């Protein structure tokens, strides 16, 4: 939750976790729940946020992390642009 906003964010979803001797994997898939004072809260079926996080530990004091995050906004007609590096102004 964000401390500077008046409303809390709620999600429904699933999370899976597996841990071995040298590798651990964490995966999740959630959808935001839209609060409504007059009805039961319902999930926003147009937004799905999912991700996968993997950690490989080749030695005791070393770890390599890799992750993938996906935000699917099926209801948006216009998608935002992602820019990496310095802005060209």
N, CA, C and O atoms as a GROMACS GRO file, in nm:
protein
  356
    1UNK      N    1   0.084  -0.119   0.000
    1UNK     CA    2   0.000   0.000   0.000
    1UNK      C    3   0.088   0.125   0.000
    1UNK      O    4   0.197   0.127   0.057
    2UNK      N    5   0.038   0.226  -0.064
    2UNK     CA    6   0.111   0.353  -0.070
    2UNK      C    7   0.067   0.440   0.046
    2UNK      O    8  -0.053   0.458   0.066
    3UNK      N    9   0.160   0.494   0.122
    3UNK     CA   10   0.126   0.573   0.239
    3UNK      C   11   0.069   0.710   0.205
    3UNK      O   12   0.003   0.771   0.289
    4UNK      N   13   0.093   0.760   0.084
    4UNK     CA   14   0.052   0.895   0.051
    4UNK      C   15  -0.082   0.901  -0.023
    4UNK      O   16  -0.124   1.010  -0.063
    5UNK      N   17  -0.151   0.790  -0.042
    5UNK     CA   18  -0.281   0.791  -0.107
    5UNK      C   19  -0.390   0.757  -0.006
    5UNK      O   20  -0.364   0.694   0.097
    6UNK      N   21  -0.513   0.799  -0.035
    6UNK     CA   22  -0.624   0.780   0.059
    6UNK      C   23  -0.685   0.641   0.048
    6UNK      O   24  -0.749   0.595   0.144
    7UNK      N   25  -0.668   0.573  -0.064
    7UNK     CA   26  -0.728   0.441  -0.080
    7UNK      C   27  -0.620   0.335  -0.093
    7UNK      O   28  -0.515   0.360  -0.154
    8UNK      N   29  -0.644   0.221  -0.037
    8UNK     CA   30  -0.552   0.108  -0.046
    8UNK      C   31  -0.580   0.032  -0.175
    8UNK      O   32  -0.691   0.038  -0.228
    9UNK      N   33  -0.482  -0.038  -0.225
    9UNK     CA   34  -0.498  -0.120  -0.344
    9UNK      C   35  -0.515  -0.265  -0.304
    9UNK      O   36  -0.446  -0.316  -0.216
   10UNK      N   37  -0.609  -0.330  -0.371
   10UNK     CA   38  -0.639  -0.469  -0.341
   10UNK      C   39  -0.629  -0.550  -0.469
   10UNK      O   40  -0.669  -0.504  -0.576
   11UNK      N   41  -0.575  -0.670  -0.458
   11UNK     CA   42  -0.559  -0.758  -0.573
   11UNK      C   43  -0.611  -0.897  -0.539
   11UNK      O   44  -0.613  -0.937  -0.423
   12UNK      N   45  -0.653  -0.968  -0.641
   12UNK     CA   46  -0.680  -1.111  -0.626
   12UNK      C   47  -0.588  -1.184  -0.721
   12UNK      O   48  -0.562  -1.137  -0.832
   13UNK      N   49  -0.539  -1.297  -0.679
   13UNK     CA   50  -0.446  -1.368  -0.766
   13UNK      C   51  -0.392  -1.494  -0.703
   13UNK      O   52  -0.444  -1.545  -0.604
   14UNK      N   53  -0.286  -1.541  -0.765
   14UNK     CA   54  -0.223  -1.665  -0.722
   14UNK      C   55  -0.072  -1.648  -0.723
   14UNK      O   56  -0.017  -1.574  -0.805
   15UNK      N   57  -0.005  -1.716  -0.631
   15UNK     CA   58   0.141  -1.712  -0.623
   15UNK      C   59   0.191  -1.854  -0.603
   15UNK      O   60   0.131  -1.933  -0.529
   16UNK      N   61   0.301  -1.886  -0.668
   16UNK     CA   62   0.364  -2.018  -0.653
   16UNK      C   63   0.512  -1.997  -0.623
   16UNK      O   64   0.574  -1.905  -0.677
   17UNK      N   65   0.569  -2.082  -0.537
   17UNK     CA   66   0.708  -2.069  -0.499
   17UNK      C   67   0.769  -2.208  -0.491
   17UNK      O   68   0.709  -2.300  -0.436
   18UNK      N   69   0.890  -2.222  -0.545
   18UNK     CA   70   0.964  -2.346  -0.536
   18UNK      C   71   1.108  -2.314  -0.501
   18UNK      O   72   1.165  -2.219  -0.553
   19UNK      N   73   1.166  -2.394  -0.412
   19UNK     CA   74   1.304  -2.372  -0.372
   19UNK      C   75   1.379  -2.503  -0.370
   19UNK      O   76   1.337  -2.600  -0.308
   20UNK      N   77   1.493  -2.505  -0.441
   20UNK     CA   78   1.582  -2.619  -0.442
   20UNK      C   79   1.712  -2.583  -0.373
   20UNK      O   80   1.722  -2.480  -0.306
   21UNK      N   81   1.813  -2.666  -0.388
   21UNK     CA   82   1.942  -2.641  -0.325
   21UNK      C   83   2.012  -2.518  -0.383
   21UNK      O   84   2.070  -2.439  -0.309
   22UNK      N   85   2.007  -2.502  -0.515
   22UNK     CA   86   2.077  -2.392  -0.581
   22UNK      C   87   1.985  -2.295  -0.654
   22UNK      O   88   2.029  -2.188  -0.695
   23UNK      N   89   1.859  -2.331  -0.672
   23UNK     CA   90   1.767  -2.250  -0.751
   23UNK      C   91   1.637  -2.230  -0.675
   23UNK      O   92   1.586  -2.323  -0.612
   24UNK      N   93   1.583  -2.108  -0.680
   24UNK     CA   94   1.450  -2.082  -0.629
   24UNK      C   95   1.372  -2.003  -0.734
   24UNK      O   96   1.427  -1.918  -0.803
   25UNK      N   97   1.243  -2.034  -0.745
   25UNK     CA   98   1.157  -1.971  -0.845
   25UNK      C   99   1.030  -1.922  -0.777
   25UNK      O  100   0.970  -1.994  -0.696
   26UNK      N  101   0.990  -1.801  -0.809
   26UNK     CA  102   0.871  -1.737  -0.754
   26UNK      C  103   0.790  -1.683  -0.871
   26UNK      O  104   0.842  -1.605  -0.951
   27UNK      N  105   0.663  -1.723  -0.882
   27UNK     CA  106   0.578  -1.678  -0.991
   27UNK      C  107   0.446  -1.626  -0.933
   27UNK      O  108   0.399  -1.675  -0.830
   28UNK      N  109   0.386  -1.526  -0.999
   28UNK     CA  110   0.259  -1.472  -0.954
   28UNK      C  111   0.177  -1.423  -1.072
   28UNK      O  112   0.230  -1.394  -1.179
   29UNK      N  113   0.046  -1.413  -1.050
   29UNK     CA  114  -0.046  -1.357  -1.147
   29UNK      C  115  -0.161  -1.295  -1.067
   29UNK      O  116  -0.230  -1.365  -0.993
   30UNK      N  117  -0.183  -1.164  -1.082
   30UNK     CA  118  -0.286  -1.093  -1.006
   30UNK      C  119  -0.367  -1.002  -1.096
   30UNK      O  120  -0.324  -0.964  -1.205
   31UNK      N  121  -0.487  -0.966  -1.046
   31UNK     CA  122  -0.573  -0.867  -1.109
   31UNK      C  123  -0.618  -0.770  -1.001
   31UNK      O  124  -0.646  -0.812  -0.888
   32UNK      N  125  -0.627  -0.639  -1.033
   32UNK     CA  126  -0.673  -0.544  -0.932
   32UNK      C  127  -0.822  -0.561  -0.903
   32UNK      O  128  -0.900  -0.596  -0.992
   33UNK      N  129  -0.860  -0.538  -0.778
   33UNK     CA  130  -1.000  -0.540  -0.737
   33UNK      C  131  -1.045  -0.395  -0.722
   33UNK      O  132  -0.981  -0.316  -0.653
   34UNK      N  133  -1.156  -0.360  -0.789
   34UNK     CA  134  -1.206  -0.224  -0.788
   34UNK      C  135  -1.305  -0.209  -0.673
   34UNK      O  136  -1.409  -0.275  -0.672
   35UNK      N  137  -1.274  -0.122  -0.574
   35UNK     CA  138  -1.367  -0.104  -0.462
   35UNK      C  139  -1.492  -0.028  -0.506
   35UNK      O  140  -1.486   0.064  -0.587
   36UNK      N  141  -1.606  -0.069  -0.450
   36UNK     CA  142  -1.734  -0.005  -0.480
   36UNK      C  143  -1.816  -0.003  -0.352
   36UNK      O  144  -1.839  -0.108  -0.292
   37UNK      N  145  -1.861   0.115  -0.309
   37UNK     CA  146  -1.936   0.127  -0.184
   37UNK      C  147  -2.077   0.068  -0.193
   37UNK      O  148  -2.133   0.025  -0.092
   38UNK      N  149  -2.133   0.066  -0.313
   38UNK     CA  150  -2.272   0.025  -0.328
   38UNK      C  151  -2.291  -0.123  -0.362
   38UNK      O  152  -2.402  -0.175  -0.349
   39UNK      N  153  -2.186  -0.191  -0.407
   39UNK     CA  154  -2.195  -0.332  -0.447
   39UNK      C  155  -2.074  -0.406  -0.394
   39UNK      O  156  -1.982  -0.346  -0.338
   40UNK      N  157  -2.075  -0.538  -0.412
   40UNK     CA  158  -1.957  -0.616  -0.379
   40UNK      C  159  -1.843  -0.575  -0.473
   40UNK      O  160  -1.866  -0.547  -0.591
   41UNK      N  161  -1.723  -0.572  -0.422
   41UNK     CA  162  -1.607  -0.538  -0.505
   41UNK      C  163  -1.589  -0.643  -0.614
   41UNK      O  164  -1.614  -0.761  -0.593
   42UNK      N  165  -1.546  -0.596  -0.731
   42UNK     CA  166  -1.525  -0.690  -0.842
   42UNK      C  167  -1.387  -0.670  -0.901
   42UNK      O  168  -1.328  -0.563  -0.891
   43UNK      N  169  -1.337  -0.776  -0.963
   43UNK     CA  170  -1.205  -0.773  -1.022
   43UNK      C  171  -1.212  -0.700  -1.157
   43UNK      O  172  -1.313  -0.707  -1.227
   44UNK      N  173  -1.104  -0.631  -1.193
   44UNK     CA  174  -1.092  -0.566  -1.323
   44UNK      C  175  -1.038  -0.669  -1.421
   44UNK      O  176  -0.918  -0.699  -1.420
   45UNK      N  177  -1.124  -0.723  -1.506
   45UNK     CA  178  -1.084  -0.828  -1.600
   45UNK      C  179  -1.001  -0.777  -1.717
   45UNK      O  180  -0.954  -0.857  -1.798
   46UNK      N  181  -0.983  -0.646  -1.728
   46UNK     CA  182  -0.904  -0.589  -1.837
   46UNK      C  183  -0.756  -0.573  -1.802
   46UNK      O  184  -0.677  -0.537  -1.889
   47UNK      N  185  -0.719  -0.600  -1.677
   47UNK     CA  186  -0.580  -0.582  -1.634
   47UNK      C  187  -0.530  -0.710  -1.568
   47UNK      O  188  -0.593  -0.763  -1.477
   48UNK      N  189  -0.415  -0.759  -1.616
   48UNK     CA  190  -0.350  -0.875  -1.555
   48UNK      C  191  -0.202  -0.841  -1.537
   48UNK      O  192  -0.134  -0.803  -1.633
   49UNK      N  193  -0.153  -0.854  -1.415
   49UNK     CA  194  -0.012  -0.830  -1.384
   49UNK      C  195   0.048  -0.963  -1.341
   49UNK      O  196  -0.001  -1.026  -1.247
   50UNK      N  197   0.154  -1.006  -1.409
   50UNK     CA  198   0.215  -1.134  -1.376
   50UNK      C  199   0.367  -1.122  -1.380
   50UNK      O  200   0.422  -1.029  -1.439
   51UNK      N  201   0.432  -1.216  -1.317
   51UNK     CA  202   0.577  -1.212  -1.315
   51UNK      C  203   0.639  -1.343  -1.272
   51UNK      O  204   0.574  -1.431  -1.216
   52UNK      N  205   0.768  -1.352  -1.300
   52UNK     CA  206   0.847  -1.470  -1.266
   52UNK      C  207   0.982  -1.421  -1.216
   52UNK      O  208   1.046  -1.337  -1.281
   53UNK      N  209   1.026  -1.472  -1.103
   53UNK     CA  210   1.154  -1.434  -1.043
   53UNK      C  211   1.232  -1.562  -1.015
   53UNK      O  212   1.181  -1.654  -0.952
   54UNK      N  213   1.355  -1.567  -1.062
   54UNK     CA  214   1.439  -1.685  -1.039
   54UNK      C  215   1.572  -1.642  -0.977
   54UNK      O  216   1.630  -1.541  -1.017
   55UNK      N  217   1.619  -1.718  -0.881
   55UNK     CA  218   1.747  -1.693  -0.817
   55UNK      C  219   1.833  -1.819  -0.826
   55UNK      O  220   1.790  -1.928  -0.788
   56UNK      N  221   1.954  -1.802  -0.877
   56UNK     CA  222   2.050  -1.911  -0.887
   56UNK      C  223   2.166  -1.882  -0.794
   56UNK      O  224   2.226  -1.775  -0.802
   57UNK      N  225   2.198  -1.976  -0.707
   57UNK     CA  226   2.307  -1.960  -0.610
   57UNK      C  227   2.416  -2.063  -0.641
   57UNK      O  228   2.410  -2.175  -0.591
   58UNK      N  229   2.516  -2.025  -0.723
   58UNK     CA  230   2.622  -2.121  -0.758
   58UNK      C  231   2.714  -2.151  -0.640
   58UNK      O  232   2.766  -2.262  -0.629
   59UNK      N  233   2.735  -2.054  -0.551
   59UNK     CA  234   2.818  -2.070  -0.432
   59UNK      C  235   2.745  -2.013  -0.312
   59UNK      O  236   2.639  -1.952  -0.326
   60UNK      N  237   2.801  -2.032  -0.194
   60UNK     CA  238   2.736  -1.986  -0.072
   60UNK      C  239   2.718  -1.835  -0.070
   60UNK      O  240   2.613  -1.787  -0.027
   61UNK      N  241   2.816  -1.758  -0.114
   61UNK     CA  242   2.811  -1.612  -0.105
   61UNK      C  243   2.777  -1.544  -0.237
   61UNK      O  244   2.798  -1.423  -0.251
   62UNK      N  245   2.725  -1.617  -0.334
   62UNK     CA  246   2.689  -1.559  -0.464
   62UNK      C  247   2.545  -1.592  -0.499
   62UNK      O  248   2.493  -1.698  -0.464
   63UNK      N  249   2.481  -1.497  -0.568
   63UNK     CA  250   2.345  -1.518  -0.616
   63UNK      C  251   2.326  -1.441  -0.746
   63UNK      O  252   2.374  -1.329  -0.762
   64UNK      N  253   2.256  -1.503  -0.838
   64UNK     CA  254   2.221  -1.440  -0.965
   64UNK      C  255   2.069  -1.439  -0.975
   64UNK      O  256   2.005  -1.544  -0.968
   65UNK      N  257   2.011  -1.319  -0.991
   65UNK     CA  258   1.867  -1.304  -1.002
   65UNK      C  259   1.828  -1.271  -1.145
   65UNK      O  260   1.898  -1.196  -1.214
   66UNK      N  261   1.718  -1.326  -1.189
   66UNK     CA  262   1.659  -1.293  -1.319
   66UNK      C  263   1.509  -1.281  -1.298
   66UNK      O  264   1.450  -1.358  -1.222
   67UNK      N  265   1.448  -1.186  -1.366
   67UNK     CA  266   1.304  -1.169  -1.349
   67UNK      C  267   1.238  -1.125  -1.479
   67UNK      O  268   1.303  -1.070  -1.567
   68UNK      N  269   1.108  -1.150  -1.488
   68UNK     CA  270   1.025  -1.109  -1.600
   68UNK      C  271   0.894  -1.059  -1.543
   68UNK      O  272   0.831  -1.128  -1.464
   69UNK      N  273   0.852  -0.939  -1.582
   69UNK     CA  274   0.726  -0.881  -1.539
   69UNK      C  275   0.643  -0.847  -1.661
   69UNK      O  276   0.698  -0.801  -1.762
   70UNK      N  277   0.511  -0.869  -1.654
   70UNK     CA  278   0.422  -0.841  -1.765
   70UNK      C  279   0.297  -0.772  -1.713
   70UNK      O  280   0.232  -0.822  -1.621
   71UNK      N  281   0.263  -0.659  -1.773
   71UNK     CA  282   0.139  -0.588  -1.743
   71UNK      C  283   0.055  -0.588  -1.869
   71UNK      O  284   0.089  -0.523  -1.968
   72UNK      N  285  -0.055  -0.662  -1.866
   72UNK     CA  286  -0.144  -0.674  -1.981
   72UNK      C  287  -0.269  -0.592  -1.955
   72UNK      O  288  -0.348  -0.624  -1.866
   73UNK      N  289  -0.286  -0.486  -2.032
   73UNK     CA  290  -0.404  -0.400  -2.021
   73UNK      C  291  -0.488  -0.418  -2.146
   73UNK      O  292  -0.474  -0.343  -2.242
   74UNK      N  293  -0.574  -0.516  -2.145
   74UNK     CA  294  -0.653  -0.550  -2.264
   74UNK      C  295  -0.751  -0.440  -2.301
   74UNK      O  296  -0.786  -0.428  -2.418
   75UNK      N  297  -0.795  -0.360  -2.207
   75UNK     CA  298  -0.893  -0.256  -2.235
   75UNK      C  299  -0.836  -0.127  -2.290
   75UNK      O  300  -0.912  -0.041  -2.334
   76UNK      N  301  -0.704  -0.111  -2.289
   76UNK     CA  302  -0.644   0.013  -2.337
   76UNK      C  303  -0.627   0.012  -2.488
   76UNK      O  304  -0.572  -0.083  -2.544
   77UNK      N  305  -0.676   0.118  -2.553
   77UNK     CA  306  -0.656   0.130  -2.697
   77UNK      C  307  -0.519   0.188  -2.728
   77UNK      O  308  -0.462   0.160  -2.833
   78UNK      N  309  -0.466   0.268  -2.637
   78UNK     CA  310  -0.335   0.332  -2.656
   78UNK      C  311  -0.240   0.280  -2.550
   78UNK      O  312  -0.272   0.286  -2.431
   79UNK      N  313  -0.127   0.229  -2.590
   79UNK     CA  314  -0.027   0.179  -2.497
   79UNK      C  315   0.081   0.285  -2.476
   79UNK      O  316   0.113   0.359  -2.569
   80UNK      N  317   0.135   0.292  -2.356
   80UNK     CA  318   0.244   0.385  -2.329
   80UNK      C  319   0.374   0.337  -2.390
   80UNK      O  320   0.387   0.220  -2.427
   81UNK      N  321   0.468   0.428  -2.400
   81UNK     CA  322   0.599   0.392  -2.456
   81UNK      C  323   0.700   0.376  -2.344
   81UNK      O  324   0.699   0.451  -2.246
   82UNK      N  325   0.785   0.280  -2.359
   82UNK     CA  326   0.892   0.255  -2.263
   82UNK      C  327   1.020   0.310  -2.321
   82UNK      O  328   1.054   0.284  -2.436
   83UNK      N  329   1.092   0.388  -2.241
   83UNK     CA  330   1.217   0.447  -2.288
   83UNK      C  331   1.328   0.408  -2.190
   83UNK      O  332   1.313   0.423  -2.069
   84UNK      N  333   1.438   0.358  -2.244
   84UNK     CA  334   1.552   0.320  -2.163
   84UNK      C  335   1.666   0.412  -2.197
   84UNK      O  336   1.690   0.442  -2.314
   85UNK      N  337   1.737   0.458  -2.095
   85UNK     CA  338   1.851   0.546  -2.119
   85UNK      C  339   1.810   0.692  -2.110
   85UNK      O  340   1.698   0.723  -2.072
   86UNK      N  341   1.903   0.783  -2.144
   86UNK     CA  342   1.874   0.927  -2.132
   86UNK      C  343   1.768   0.969  -2.233
   86UNK      O  344   1.759   0.916  -2.343
   87UNK      N  345   1.688   1.066  -2.192
   87UNK     CA  346   1.582   1.118  -2.280
   87UNK      C  347   1.642   1.207  -2.386
   87UNK      O  348   1.734   1.284  -2.360
   88UNK      N  349   1.590   1.196  -2.507
   88UNK     CA  350   1.631   1.282  -2.617
   88UNK      C  351   1.537   1.400  -2.625
   88UNK      O  352   1.430   1.392  -2.686
   89UNK      N  353   1.576   1.509  -2.564
   89UNK     CA  354   1.489   1.628  -2.560
   89UNK      C  355   1.543   1.734  -2.650
   89UNK      O  356   1.485   1.842  -2.661
   0.00000   0.00000   0.00000
